[in-house]
Structure formats: C-alpha cells, structure tokens
Amino acid sequence: MQQVNIPYELVIGSALSTSNNVLSDILTAFISEFKDVRIKILTGHSKDILHKAISKEVDFNIVRTVSL
C-alpha cells in the first residue's frame, strides 16, 4: 500500500448541508485511522467555499454545483 502524507491540520470546506449529511461518516472513519490530525471545517455557500479552495484557504472542499 502506498504511504500518504497527511498534514497535522486538515482544513475542509463544505456547504452546510453537505457537512451535516456526508462528512460525519467520512470523518469518523478518518479520525479512527489518523488520530493526530486536527480537522477544521469551514462551512458556507458553495460559491464561497469554492473561492476558499481557489485561494488555498482550505485543503479541499465538498460543494454543490456552482456557476461562476
């Protein structure tokens, strides 16, 4: 299996509905595997979260379809 470098802090951008419905199961599994990683979740409108990803304020994002 390939080694993956995980940062000490992981910043996730997410639309609020997505964070409530999708992230809980994913993060439970992630935290059990990577106990030393601090997770920060930024929520907002999809368009705002997308701009945070573009400006590298978040490591990755999960949003709905966005028209720019």
C-alpha positions as CSV (number, residue, x, y, z in Angstrom):
1,M,0.0,0.0,0.0
2,Q,1.3,3.5,-0.9
3,Q,2.3,5.8,2.0
4,V,0.2,9.0,2.1
5,N,1.4,12.2,3.9
6,I,-1.4,13.7,5.9
7,P,-0.9,17.2,7.3
8,Y,-1.2,17.8,11.0
9,E,-4.2,20.1,10.3
10,L,-6.7,19.3,7.6
11,V,-9.0,22.2,6.6
12,I,-12.2,21.1,4.8
13,G,-14.5,23.5,3.1
14,S,-18.1,22.3,2.8
15,A,-21.6,23.5,2.1
16,L,-23.5,23.3,5.3
17,S,-26.0,20.6,4.1
18,T,-23.1,18.5,2.8
19,S,-21.2,18.8,6.1
20,N,-24.3,17.6,8.0
21,N,-25.2,14.8,5.7
22,V,-21.9,13.5,4.3
23,L,-18.9,14.4,6.4
24,S,-19.9,12.7,9.7
25,D,-19.4,9.2,8.4
26,I,-16.3,10.0,6.5
27,L,-14.7,11.9,9.4
28,T,-15.5,9.1,11.9
29,A,-13.5,6.7,9.7
30,F,-10.7,9.2,9.0
31,I,-10.3,10.1,12.7
32,S,-10.1,6.5,13.7
33,E,-7.2,6.0,11.2
34,F,-5.4,9.3,11.7
35,K,-5.8,10.3,15.4
36,D,-3.1,13.0,15.4
37,V,-4.7,15.1,12.6
38,R,-6.7,18.2,13.7
39,I,-9.7,18.8,11.5
40,K,-11.1,22.2,10.8
41,I,-14.3,22.5,8.8
42,L,-15.3,25.8,7.2
43,T,-18.9,25.9,6.1
44,G,-20.8,28.3,3.8
45,H,-22.4,28.7,0.5
46,S,-20.9,26.5,-2.2
47,K,-19.6,29.5,-4.2
48,D,-17.9,31.0,-1.2
49,I,-16.3,27.6,-0.3
50,L,-15.1,27.2,-3.9
51,H,-13.3,30.6,-3.7
52,K,-11.7,29.5,-0.4
53,A,-10.3,26.4,-2.3
54,I,-9.0,28.6,-5.1
55,S,-7.3,30.9,-2.7
56,K,-5.9,27.8,-0.8
57,E,-7.7,28.6,2.5
58,V,-8.9,25.0,2.6
59,D,-7.1,21.8,1.7
60,F,-10.1,20.5,-0.2
61,N,-13.8,21.2,-0.5
62,I,-17.1,19.4,-1.0
63,V,-19.8,21.6,-2.6
64,R,-22.8,21.5,-4.8
65,T,-22.6,22.5,-8.5
66,V,-21.5,26.1,-8.8
67,S,-21.9,28.6,-11.7
68,L,-19.2,31.1,-11.8
